[in-house]
Amino acid sequence: MVLIIIFMLAGLWLLPAGVSAGPGVPVGPPPKIATSETLRFPYYTPPSQLYFCGEPVPLNDPAVKEALDREFIIAVWSRAQTIMWLKRAARYFPTIERKLRARNLPLDLQYVVVAESDLRTTARSFAGALGPWQFMGPTAQRFNLRCDKSVDQRLAFGAATDAALTYLQHLHQLFHTWPLALAAYNAGEGRVQKAMAVQGVHSYYHLSLPAETERYVFRVLAAKIILEDPARYGYDIPKDQLYAPKEYDQVRLTLAKAVPIRTLAEACGTYYKAFKTLNPWIKGNSLCAGTFLLKIPTGTAPRFQAAMRQVETSAPAPSSPGVKN
């Protein structure tokens, strides 16, 4: 009996169309799969002439042109990441532009933060650089950002931006060109100065530098090209899908002792995570003694101040540094 069943099944599989075929079902070649002739990707080219901070980029140099082409192609086809650039830029660029204008600095410097962190305000590198401008601890402290066990101002967007612009101004005064200033921001002043002395070269575009630094300025340039005219490169995001600047009140608070974040959050009618999102520079679960400028939800300042009057407060000790944001 078993042998009979096996022979019957084998016969079914030997039918021309297999077991799934029925009467009247035609048997033919498999359907054709779409080829590259029916699926074409656009080709985007970077501009043939480009300026950065008012300085011409020497695109007549084949090596420079190819280096820019590489970073531009990577950026323009990193569709998800570039969409996030555009969404975040709508939130953060107005603040950066305002600070740049106040210092009479080129607006092109806002693209540095894109190359540094993709505008992720809590970005952290493997080397330990932190925040939107990717400061290392010693450099942050050099430019008056407080970094200790209680507070890390590298994560305070306003304070970190002020420090970064001060650093970039210093580097431009030292190197006299913005590309070299950016190279030094990435690799450090000493490394760039040593390379210039050894090689006898005073142009970023002709210096032999670490691979990351040789690509760095071109990444900034690629961000500038795309973000200045996104529709030209296939990015057309509805305005209501961009991230609006965050709205908040700012209050100055003096604490004589540490206060739990939960208490601060409840004082302004919000919750722990939301409060820490507005003030990511606070480390741990409490805010230490001192004087601080805090961001709180819009319209909650009177409530917050009334609630905090119930918490013991006093002027901080003279040695306690405050925090600006």
N, C-alpha and C positions, 0 to 999 in steps of 0.2 A: 504493500500500500504506500509506504514511504517513497519507494522508487517511482511509483506512478505520479505522485504529487510533484516530485523533483522534475520529472520529464515534462509535465504540464507547464510548470513555471518557466523552464528553459525555453519551451516553445513560444511562450508569450514574449519573452525578451528577444527572441529572434525575429519577431514580426518587424516589418520595415520601419514602423514609426514607434516601436517600443510599447510598453504597457499603457502609456497615456493616450495613445492614438485611438480614435474611434472612427466609425464609418463616416466617410465624407470629409475627413480632416486631411488637407493636403500636406505633403511632406516636401520641404524644400531647403535651400541653404539658409543659414542663420541671417538675421537682419544685419544690415550694414551699420557700422559704428561711425559716428560723426568724426571727421578728421580735422586737421588744422585748417583745412580750406573753409570750414564752417565756423570755426572758433578763432577769432583773431584778437590779440591784445593791442591796444594803442601803444605807440612808442613816444615817450616824452623826452625832450631834450632840454638840458639846462641852457640858460641864456648865453649868448656869445660874448656879452660884455657884462661885467659885474663889478660893483663897488661895495666895499664893506667899511662902515664908519667913514665914508668919504674917500677912502683909499682904493685905487684900482687893483683888482685881482689880475695878475699877469697871465691871462688865459691864452696869450700867444705862445706861451711856453708849453710844449706838448706834455711834459710831465705834470705840470700844474693842471692842465685841462683834463688829463686822465684821472688824476687824483680827485678832482671835483666830480667828475662823471661817476666815479665809483660810489662816492658817498651819496650823491644825488639819486642814483638808481636804487640804491639800498633803501633810502628814505621814501622815495616816491612810491615804491612797491611794498613798503611795510604798511599796508593799508590800515590795519587795525591800530597800529601804534600812531600813525600820522593823524588818524581821526581823533585819537585821544589827545594828541598835541593841540589840535584845533579847539576841541571842547575845553580843555584846561586853559588854553591861552585866553579865551574869552573871560575867564575868571581872574587870572593873575596878571596879565599884561597891563591892564589899566593902572594897577598899583606900581608896577615896575616903570612904566612910561612916565608916570607922574614924578617918581623919584629921579629918573634920568633927566627930565626937563629941569627939575629944581637944581640939579648940579651942572646943567649945561653939558651933558654928556650925550654921545650919539645914541639914538634909539635902537640902532642895530645891536647894541650890547644885550638887549633883552633875549636875543636868541642864544646867548651863552647858557642861560639856565635850562634851555631845552636840551642842549647837548649834554649838560651836566646830569640832569635828573629826569628828563622827559616831563618836567613840571610835576613830578611826584614830590609832594612837600615833605614826606617822611622817608625818602629814599635813603638807603644805606648801601655802601659799597663793601666789597670783600676786604678792602684795605682799612675800613673803619671811617671813611668819609661819610658825612651825615647831612641830611636836609636838602632843600631844593638847590642850593649852591655848592653842595658837597664839600664842606669844610672838614679838614682834619682838625683834631682837637687843638694842637699847638697853634696852628694858623688862626683858628677861631678866637682863641684867647689873645693872640697878638693884635687882633682887630676888635677887641673889647666885647666879645661874645662870652657870656658866662657859661662855663661847662664844668659842672661838678656833680656830686652824687645826688643833688636835689633838683638841679635845673640844667637844661641844655638848650641854650638859645639858638643853636644851629637849626632847631626845628621851629623857631619863631619866624614866620615868613618875613615880616617887616624888618625885624632886627637883622636877620641874616642877609636880606637884600641890601640894607644900608652898609653892612660890613663888606659884602662882595663888591659893591660899587666903589667903596673906599679903597679896597685892595686893587681893583682894576685901574683906578686913577693913579695909584702909586706905581703900578707896573708900567703904565703908559709914560709916566714921567721918567722912569728908569730906562725904558727901551725905545721910546719915541715913536713907535708904530704900534697899531692895535694888534696886528697878527702876532708880533713878538710878545706883546703883553698877554695875549690869550695863551700862547705857548707856555709862558712862565706861570700863568695861573694853573695850567694843567700839570706841568712838570716841576715847577719851582724855579725861582730866579737863578739860583746857583747853577743848576744844570744847563739852563739856556745860556748864561754868561760864559760858562766853560766851553760849551760847544762853539760859540761865536769866536772865542779867543783861539781855540785849537784850529778851527777851520778857516778863519779869516773871512767869514761870511756875515753879513749884517741884514740879510733878508730871511724871513721865516720860510719862504717858499724854496730857498736853496740850502737850508740847513739840514744836516743829517741829525735827526733826533730820535728818541725812542718811538717805536711804531705807533703807539697810542697817541703821542703828541703830534706826530706827522699827520695823523688823520684828524686830529681834534678840530683845527680851524676849518677844515673842509666839511666836517659835520655841522659846525655852526653855520657855514655858508649854505649848505643844503637845506637846513631848517629855515633860513631866511628866504631862500628862493621859493620854497613851497608855501610857507605861511603868509608871505606877502601877496600871493596870487593863487590861492588853493583851487579855484574853479578851473584855472588853466591846466591843472594837472589831475583833473577828474574828481576833485573833492568839492561837493556842493551840499553842505550840511545846513538844513533849515535852522534859522536863528533860534527858534524855540527849543532846539535840541542841544544848543551850546550851554555850557555851565555858567550860570550867572555869578557875578561876584557875591561872596557871602556877606550877609548883612548881620551886624552885631552892634551892641553897645560896648564901650570900654569904660572900665572903672578902675580907679587906683585903690588898692587895698593894702593896709598895713596890719601885719599879724605879729603878735608877741610870741606865739607858739604855733606849732604845726597844726593844721586843720585838715581833716579828711576831705578828699575830693568829693565824696558822696555828700558831705555837708554843704560844700560850696555849690554843688549842682542843685541840690534841693532848695537852696536859698534863692536861686533864680528860676525855679520851676522847671528844671530839666533833669537829666539823668547823667550818670557817671560818664558813659561813653561819649555823649554829646558834648559834655563839658571838656573832656580831654581832647576831643577833636578840634574844638576851638582853641585850646591851649596845650598843644602837644609837647611844648617845651617843659612841662611839669613832669618830673620823673617820679615813678612810684605811685602810691595810693594816697598821698597827702602832699599839701603845699607847706613848705617850711616857713619858719619865721622870716620876716623881711617885708619890704615894700614892693608891690608888684602891680603891673598894668595888666588887667585881665580882660579877655573878651567874653561877653555873656550874651544870651539871646536878646534880640532887639526888643526894647520896651520894658526890660526887666530890671533896669538899674535901680529905680526906687525900691522895688521889692527886695532886691539883693542887699542894698545898703541897710535897709531896715532890719533884715534878718541877721546880717552880720554884726549889727550893733549888739545883738544878743550874745555874740561870741566875744570873749575877752580879747581886746585889741589894745595896742599901745605902739608908740614910736619904736622902730627897730634900733638895735644897737648900731652905733656909727660904723662898725666894721662890716655890717651886712649889706652887700651890694643889692641893688634893686634890679628889676628886669623891665626892659622896654620891649614892645612887641610890634 
